[in-house]
């Protein structure tokens, strides 16, 4: 190991230390919105941040503001900001996945800001705003502490709450309440940052939005909303982009309306009266309306989009999955005016093994812990998902069955089943987004990555013994200190080294649109729609090309670049 590598590793290891908190030291800054108090927090090796927690960016969406666009917060006179490291979360079910506990409340439209070093308006630091994931129904800003990312990357990190579940997406199929409040919340947070971040030393003209899973999908949605022009300049979608199933259709919306009729006394005949009735229900009653498990049958595997973005005629006018490829559309024009990065893990299908319910396993006489057989994959999982996304396509289901069949034993067959799910929902849509952005786009950069290094602290329940690879959300611990992921005594030198490298790549991109610099050991080439190179985030970095391209050709036959070798771009 040379001197540079030794210093690099030493700093990397220090970055994960659980240092003493000196949050009694604080500063008050004056913003256009009003006074804000932040607290000093020492990290390691002389690095420190000032954290500003629970800063309001919109009025509490209570009473007649429930199921409405967020109302600008205006100016306050009392100091905002709390000493605690985490604020409240938006209303959601507590599924008990972790020991992390917080307050769940409708009064949740707050953001957290992490400033590296001292706060000075003259610093003009680049800004990274994170949109958390959680399937549009769970998660919070407080789960993602941005101190390490801010300090190591010398950027301001912002994490935001936004409304979840029905609170964030109820669409009554009427202009009086047509959904997407969560997307409007995110836009309100972006505008607040644009108008106030200079007071924290940030540059409002150098903002990168990034998010993971459904947060990555939200990021991609925001890049396709032309009203966001000027609010951010770059975007990173991690393990989630706009895909075929992400937009709720009228059938899904009507199912939710039927649930409302079945589980409340609110009547649908008059939409204005229905809205007023729903606004008077308790938060717990709203949470109890939609139960996705009610639609899961033990003899088939399907996924229905009952919570998520929908066509509202304002933010979303059609299927963005297709619109992003129409270079003449306002949505694609804005998308292509940004620098864009998208990536996945190499085993995104890990989501599958804990979504196969016990009744389903009993019906097909198998156990996920033992493996997912070819019979289960071909008779239930593939046909169910293909029916929902492509319609009645037995020919496609048969082709996919053959493609994902393995003759290398049970473990490999099980991982091939996960590969099907990951390719369908994450990898192929990411390739589509990258090509839509990069095709004949010489003015702005496109980058692709794959994470191959598995996490020592998986985000999900412990995987089966046969599982191999980096699962969904295995990248989060590399960027954030997360109270829901206890990493203490679990990390090796290789994990901390990879973390520091990824932080450097991501923050370089946030500052200039180019992830490369003299401080990174490998040159990351831009994504070219013909060569399709990506950076593999493994413990040894490498540049490769065409991740799972054969599968993507099946799912995305309209992507012409995947079927030709000519140098002349279409």
Secondary structure, 3 states (H helix, E strand, C coil): CCHHHHHHHHHHHHCCCCCCCCCCCEEEEEECCEEEEEEEEECCCCCEEEEEEEEECECCCCHHHCCCCCCECCCCCCCECECCCCCCEECCCCCCCCCCCCCEECCCCEEEEEEECCCCHHHCEEEEEEECCCCCCCCCHHHCECHHHHHHHCCEEEEECCCCHHHHHCECCCCCCECCHHHHHHHHHHHHHHHHHHHHCEEEEEEEEEEECHHHHHHHHHHCCHHHCCCCCEEEEECCCCCCCCCECHHHHHHHHHHHHHHCCCCCCCHHHHHHHHHHCCHHHHHCCCCHHHHCCCCCCCCCCCCCCECCCCCCCCCHHHHCCCCCCHHHHHHCCCEEEEEEECECCHHHHCCCCHHHHHHCCCCCCCCCCHHHHHHHHHHHHHHHHHCCCHHHHHHHHHHCCCCCCHHHHHHHHHHHHHHHHHHHHHHHHHHHHHCCCCCCCEEEEEECCCCCCCCCCCCCCCCCCCECCCCHHHCCECCCCCCCCCCCHHHHHHHHHHHHHHHHHHHHCCCCCCCCCCCCCCCCCCCCEEEEECCCCEEEECCCHHHHHHHCCCCHHHHCCCCCCC
